[in-house]
Amino acid sequence: MRNSNPEITFVLPQNRVASLDILRGFALMGIAIVNILGFNASFFDFGGFYNALPDPAQLHFYQVLIGLSADKFIFLYSFLFGYGIWMQLQRFNLQGGNFPAFFSRRMAVLLAFGIAHVLFLWAGDILIPYAIAGMVVLFLRKLPVSRLLILGFFFYFFVVIWLILSVWFKLPNALSSTCPACLSQALDVYAHGDYFQILKLRLIEYAAFFPVNLLYYLPKIMGITLFGFVASKLQLHKNIITHRIRWLIITPLVAGLAIAAYLYYEELAITMTPAESPFLTASYMMSYELMNLVMALAYILIILLLSAFKVLQWILKPISYPGRMSLTNYLLQSVLFGFIFYGWGWGFFGWQNPSQIELFAIFVFILEIIISYLWLQKFNQGPLESIWRKLSYRSRSWKNHSDS
């Protein structure tokens, strides 16, 4: 008989899965690389700003960088979010706790972090969609793998379905909330305004971007979170360690497919759909999301496979430190990027040199490695992770557990 008042535990450092922390750190690095471009240019006309760069070399650098990173690292981060949900569920199943109550509190706290992120730091928050996606997974958690995957693909490609329906029905735009006329105001306010002027404009920007978040990013994150939940249920990281030779064959094949998808996804869309077809945008998004899916899968398999070898795991270990306190570091990035680009800091907003901007992203991530390493020498978790844990578990004492 299960204990009616069990003492559920969080994972101690010695019981964590190193490969997942490395992958989480890698995802966090990629998010820094992408998000710093968002801090430098408003969502009012993000693509228009960078595609109008006067230096062809900088424009080419931006296009290659965004092709290799945009949406791929959000995929990794969302995938790992779902991966962790299954692990938490398993701990509760073993120890007999009330998982729905715990997890609902956990998502409520995450939602509060997300709202605070939008209010105080940046309009490009992903924590609010994660909190919603987490509750969706909670509701669907008992479904068999096949149904979870079907729903995952439905949510992931929801935007394609929406675009097809938009051909026949007048529906809100799921891909664009651009306001080129607003960009000049953003360039002035974000670079030179005080904190409260920036706050006011950020809330307007978030409201303008809301349809895209609701119709494109939220369903997509829900789908990826389900993929991660299923992969964790199937113990992907353990399978790679156990069958390294098999994955040494599979991973290069997936990587080769990812390269082909990256190079030819636009041609695929044009081949599938004539240029004059009203379904061209839907066809393009189908190809684009397939490319993101395959590239993100390649990134995941490469990092997990490298981490399956002790020597390579040791080499990659530094990026696991920020991965162990990813919530703290995700929000720390917003604080530091805000200071670099907004008027209450250095006011570099609107900088037209992406290659130099990315040097700041690399510097910030290296700084996070150092800070995380020093912090974890004294504490088991990051400061925000500790708050999140206490508000989620509502327990004062913690026991060791072998899961992760």
Rosetta blueprint (number, residue, H / E / L):
1 M L
2 R L
3 N L
4 S L
5 N L
6 P L
7 E L
8 I L
9 T L
10 F L
11 V L
12 L L
13 P H
14 Q H
15 N H
16 R L
17 V L
18 A H
19 S H
20 L H
21 D H
22 I H
23 L H
24 R H
25 G H
26 F H
27 A H
28 L H
29 M H
30 G H
31 I H
32 A H
33 I H
34 V H
35 N H
36 I H
37 L H
38 G H
39 F H
40 N H
41 A L
42 S L
43 F L
44 F L
45 D L
46 F H
47 G H
48 G H
49 F H
50 Y H
51 N H
52 A L
53 L L
54 P L
55 D L
56 P H
57 A H
58 Q H
59 L H
60 H H
61 F H
62 Y H
63 Q H
64 V H
65 L H
66 I H
67 G H
68 L H
69 S H
70 A L
71 D L
72 K H
73 F H
74 I H
75 F H
76 L H
77 Y H
78 S H
79 F H
80 L H
81 F H
82 G H
83 Y H
84 G H
85 I H
86 W H
87 M H
88 Q H
89 L H
90 Q H
91 R H
92 F H
93 N H
94 L H
95 Q H
96 G L
97 G L
98 N L
99 F H
100 P H
101 A H
102 F H
103 F H
104 S H
105 R H
106 R H
107 M H
108 A H
109 V H
110 L H
111 L H
112 A H
113 F H
114 G H
115 I H
116 A H
117 H H
118 V H
119 L H
120 F H
121 L L
122 W L
123 A L
124 G L
125 D L
126 I L
127 L H
128 I H
129 P H
130 Y H
131 A H
132 I H
133 A H
134 G H
135 M H
136 V H
137 V H
138 L H
139 F H
140 L H
141 R L
142 K L
143 L L
144 P L
145 V H
146 S H
147 R H
148 L H
149 L H
150 I H
151 L H
152 G H
153 F H
154 F H
155 F H
156 Y H
157 F L
158 F H
159 V H
160 V H
161 I H
162 W H
163 L H
164 I H
165 L H
166 S H
167 V H
168 W H
169 F L
170 K L
171 L L
172 P L
173 N L
174 A L
175 L L
176 S L
177 S L
178 T L
179 C L
180 P H
181 A H
182 C H
183 L H
184 S H
185 Q H
186 A H
187 L H
188 D H
189 V H
190 Y H
191 A H
192 H H
193 G L
194 D L
195 Y H
196 F H
197 Q H
198 I H
199 L H
200 K H
201 L H
202 R H
203 L H
204 I H
205 E H
206 Y H
207 A H
208 A H
209 F H
210 F H
211 P H
212 V H
213 N H
214 L H
215 L H
216 Y H
217 Y H
218 L H
219 P H
220 K H
221 I H
222 M H
223 G H
224 I H
225 T H
226 L H
227 F H
228 G H
229 F H
230 V H
231 A H
232 S H
233 K H
234 L L
235 Q L
236 L H
237 H H
238 K H
239 N H
240 I H
241 I H
242 T H
243 H L
244 R H
245 I H
246 R H
247 W H
248 L H
249 I H
250 I H
251 T H
252 P H
253 L H
254 V H
255 A H
256 G H
257 L H
258 A H
259 I H
260 A H
261 A H
262 Y H
263 L H
264 Y H
265 Y H
266 E H
267 E H
268 L H
269 A H
270 I H
271 T H
272 M H
273 T L
274 P L
275 A L
276 E L
277 S L
278 P L
279 F L
280 L H
281 T H
282 A H
283 S H
284 Y H
285 M H
286 M H
287 S H
288 Y H
289 E H
290 L H
291 M H
292 N H
293 L H
294 V H
295 M H
296 A H
297 L H
298 A H
299 Y H
300 I H
301 L H
302 I H
303 I H
304 L H
305 L H
306 L H
307 S H
308 A L
309 F L
310 K H
311 V H
312 L H
313 Q H
314 W H
315 I H
316 L H
317 K H
318 P H
319 I H
320 S H
321 Y H
322 P H
323 G H
324 R H
325 M L
326 S H
327 L H
328 T H
329 N H
330 Y H
331 L H
332 L H
333 Q H
334 S H
335 V H
336 L H
337 F H
338 G H
339 F H
340 I H
341 F H
342 Y L
343 G L
344 W L
345 G L
346 W L
347 G L
348 F L
349 F L
350 G L
351 W L
352 Q L
353 N L
354 P H
355 S H
356 Q H
357 I H
358 E H
359 L H
360 F H
361 A H
362 I H
363 F H
364 V H
365 F H
366 I H
367 L H
368 E H
369 I H
370 I H
371 I H
372 S H
373 Y H
374 L H
375 W H
376 L H
377 Q L
378 K L
379 F L
380 N L
381 Q L
382 G L
383 P H
384 L H
385 E H
386 S H
387 I H
388 W H
389 R H
390 K H
391 L H
392 S H
393 Y H
394 R L
395 S L
396 R L
397 S L
398 W L
399 K L
400 N L
401 H L
402 S L
403 D L
404 S L
